[in-house]
């Protein structure tokens, strides 16, 4: 009997869908990307709502396992396939794993909010004929730079955020940074030597290059993902 194929329901240009795809590529796992017609609102009605009741992308199926929330999906994949591909949680050491988890929380609770807001103003607003709100950008950029100052200090002592190895603590940052680095505010990264060196390492990984190829700005819709 053929093994069930992992299914990711979403769109490749979605940052949160891309986050899951990055993990799958790092693990060398086969999967099927099931396109969701976000433009027509397919994610807001059945049958999609049976996979993600919040009507956001992506949703995920692995045999009888059905999940949503990209970071939770990545934890599941990293744990289930610990011995395949890149060790993304450093699970063999409770101490190292705890450090990875700490920086994963930093990404989710400190980094994600401001970079989401800036990308929305710089990228999404113009797609809808709206001017970026420079006051919002200024406020959110200040928050982001405070986070990046902490990253600069951390990365001056550690090659990656979670330690000496690339992990989910790094990977989870990539999709929003792919878009952010195309904006005028990319200097927030490039002006910090250790943060910039970190970005250069993680952005040139084979998995990143493969997934980034499907991320096209002209259809990006950050409002419908999680």
C-alpha positions as CSV (number, residue, x, y, z in Angstrom):
1,X,0.0,0.0,0.0
2,X,1.4,3.4,-1.0
3,X,2.2,5.8,1.9
4,X,-0.1,8.7,2.3
5,X,1.1,11.9,0.6
6,X,1.6,14.9,2.7
7,X,-0.8,17.6,1.5
8,X,-0.3,21.3,2.1
9,X,-3.4,23.4,1.3
10,X,-2.4,26.9,0.4
11,X,-0.5,29.1,-2.1
12,X,3.2,29.0,-2.7
13,X,3.5,32.8,-2.5
14,X,1.9,32.9,1.0
15,X,4.5,33.5,3.7
16,X,3.0,31.0,6.1
17,X,2.5,28.3,3.4
18,X,6.2,28.9,2.4
19,X,7.2,28.4,6.0
20,X,5.8,24.9,5.9
21,X,7.3,24.2,2.5
22,X,10.7,25.2,3.7
23,X,10.5,22.7,6.5
24,X,9.4,20.0,4.0
25,X,12.3,20.8,1.7
26,X,14.8,20.8,4.6
27,X,13.6,17.3,5.6
28,X,13.6,16.0,2.0
29,X,9.9,15.0,2.3
30,X,7.6,14.5,-0.7
31,X,4.4,16.5,-0.6
32,X,1.5,17.8,-2.7
33,X,0.7,21.5,-2.7
34,X,-3.1,21.8,-3.0
35,X,-3.8,25.3,-4.4
36,X,-6.5,27.3,-2.6
37,X,-8.3,30.0,-4.6
38,X,-7.9,32.7,-2.0
39,X,-9.0,35.4,-4.5
40,X,-12.5,33.9,-4.7
41,X,-12.6,33.3,-0.9
42,X,-12.4,29.5,-1.1
43,X,-10.5,29.6,2.2
44,X,-13.5,31.2,3.9
45,X,-16.0,28.4,3.1
46,X,-16.4,24.7,3.1
47,X,-14.8,22.3,2.4
48,X,-11.7,24.3,3.4
49,X,-13.0,25.4,6.8
50,X,-13.1,21.7,7.8
51,X,-9.3,21.8,7.6
52,X,-8.7,25.3,9.0
53,X,-11.8,26.6,10.9
54,X,-10.2,30.1,11.0
55,X,-10.2,30.4,7.2
56,X,-6.5,31.1,6.9
57,X,-3.8,29.3,4.9
58,X,-2.1,26.9,5.1
59,X,-3.9,23.7,6.2
60,X,-2.0,20.4,6.4
61,X,-2.8,16.7,6.1
62,X,-0.5,13.8,6.8
63,X,-2.6,10.6,6.6
64,X,-5.0,10.9,9.4
65,X,-3.3,13.9,10.9
66,X,-4.9,17.2,10.1
67,X,-3.2,20.5,11.3
68,X,-3.2,24.2,10.8
69,X,-0.9,27.0,12.1
70,X,2.4,26.9,10.2
71,X,4.7,26.9,13.2
72,X,2.8,24.0,14.8
73,X,3.0,22.1,11.5
74,X,6.8,22.6,11.4
75,X,7.2,21.4,15.0
76,X,5.2,18.3,14.1
77,X,7.3,17.6,11.0
78,X,10.6,18.3,12.8
79,X,9.7,15.9,15.6
80,X,8.2,13.1,13.4
81,X,11.1,13.2,11.0
82,X,13.8,14.0,13.4
83,X,16.3,11.7,11.7
84,X,15.6,12.9,8.2
85,X,17.3,15.9,6.6
86,X,18.2,18.8,8.7
87,X,17.8,18.4,12.5
88,X,15.5,21.5,13.0
89,X,14.8,21.2,16.7
90,X,18.1,19.7,18.1
91,X,15.8,17.3,20.0
92,X,18.7,15.0,21.2
93,X,19.7,17.7,23.7
94,X,17.0,19.1,26.1
95,X,19.1,22.2,26.6
96,X,19.8,22.9,23.0
97,X,16.2,22.2,22.1
98,X,15.0,24.6,24.7
99,X,17.2,27.3,23.3
100,X,15.8,26.7,19.8
101,X,12.3,26.8,21.2
102,X,13.1,30.1,22.9
103,X,14.1,31.8,19.7
104,X,11.2,30.3,17.9
105,X,9.0,32.1,20.5
106,X,10.9,35.3,19.9
107,X,10.2,35.1,16.2
108,X,6.5,34.5,16.7
109,X,5.9,37.1,19.4
110,X,8.5,39.9,18.8
111,X,9.7,39.7,15.1
112,X,6.5,38.6,13.3
113,X,4.2,41.5,14.2
114,X,6.3,44.5,13.1
115,X,7.6,42.8,9.9
116,X,4.1,41.7,9.0
117,X,2.9,45.3,9.4
118,X,5.7,46.8,7.3
119,X,5.3,44.3,4.5
120,X,1.6,45.0,4.5
121,X,2.2,48.7,4.0
122,X,5.1,48.4,1.5
123,X,3.8,45.5,-0.6
124,X,0.1,44.8,0.0
125,X,-1.3,48.3,0.1
126,X,0.1,49.3,-3.4
127,X,-1.4,46.1,-4.9
128,X,-4.8,47.5,-3.9
129,X,-4.0,51.0,-5.1
130,X,-3.3,52.3,-1.6
131,X,-0.4,54.4,-0.5
132,X,1.8,53.0,2.3
133,X,1.1,54.6,5.6
134,X,4.5,56.1,6.5
135,X,3.6,56.7,10.1
136,X,2.7,53.0,10.6
137,X,6.0,52.0,8.9
138,X,8.0,54.3,11.1
139,X,6.4,53.0,14.3
140,X,6.7,49.3,13.3
141,X,10.2,49.8,12.0
142,X,11.3,51.1,15.4
143,X,9.9,48.0,17.0
144,X,11.6,45.7,14.4
145,X,14.9,47.5,14.8
146,X,14.8,47.0,18.6
147,X,14.3,43.2,17.9
148,X,17.1,43.2,15.4
149,X,19.5,44.9,17.9
150,X,18.9,41.9,20.1
151,X,19.5,39.6,17.2
152,X,22.7,41.4,16.4
153,X,24.0,40.8,19.9
154,X,22.9,37.2,19.8
155,X,24.4,36.5,16.4
156,X,27.7,38.1,17.4
157,X,28.1,35.1,19.7
158,X,26.3,32.4,17.9
159,X,26.3,31.5,14.2
160,X,22.5,30.9,14.2
161,X,19.8,32.1,16.5
162,X,19.2,28.7,18.1
163,X,22.9,27.9,18.4
164,X,25.7,26.5,16.2
165,X,23.2,24.8,13.8
166,X,20.4,26.0,11.5
167,X,17.1,25.2,13.0
168,X,13.4,26.2,13.0
169,X,14.5,29.3,15.0
170,X,16.1,30.5,11.8
171,X,13.8,28.9,9.2
172,X,10.6,30.5,10.5
173,X,12.0,34.0,9.8
174,X,12.7,33.4,6.1
175,X,9.3,33.9,4.2
176,X,8.6,37.4,5.6
177,X,12.3,38.4,5.1
178,X,12.2,37.3,1.5
179,X,9.6,40.0,0.8
180,X,11.0,42.5,3.3
181,X,14.4,42.4,1.6
182,X,12.8,43.8,-1.5
183,X,11.6,46.9,0.3
184,X,13.5,50.2,1.0
185,X,13.6,49.1,4.7
186,X,15.9,46.2,3.9
187,X,18.7,48.3,5.4
188,X,17.5,47.3,8.8
189,X,19.0,43.9,8.0
190,X,22.0,44.9,5.9
191,X,23.2,47.6,8.3
192,X,23.7,45.0,11.1
193,X,26.8,43.0,10.1
194,X,26.0,39.8,12.1
195,X,22.3,39.9,11.2
196,X,23.2,40.4,7.5
197,X,25.7,37.6,7.6
198,X,23.0,35.3,9.1
199,X,20.5,36.3,6.4
200,X,23.0,35.6,3.7
201,X,23.6,32.1,5.1
202,X,19.9,31.2,5.5
203,X,18.7,32.8,2.3
204,X,21.2,30.9,0.1
205,X,20.3,27.5,1.4
206,X,19.0,25.1,-1.3
207,X,15.6,24.8,0.4
208,X,15.2,28.5,0.6
209,X,16.1,29.0,-3.1
210,X,13.6,26.3,-4.1
211,X,10.8,27.7,-2.1
212,X,11.5,31.3,-2.9
213,X,11.0,30.5,-6.6
214,X,7.3,30.2,-5.9
215,X,6.9,33.4,-4.0
216,X,5.6,36.0,-6.4
217,X,4.8,39.5,-5.0
218,X,2.1,40.4,-7.5
219,X,-0.3,38.0,-5.7
220,X,0.9,38.1,-2.2
221,X,-1.9,38.1,0.4
222,X,-0.6,38.2,4.0
223,X,-4.1,38.7,5.5
224,X,-5.2,35.1,4.8
225,X,-2.4,33.1,6.4
226,X,-1.3,32.0,9.8
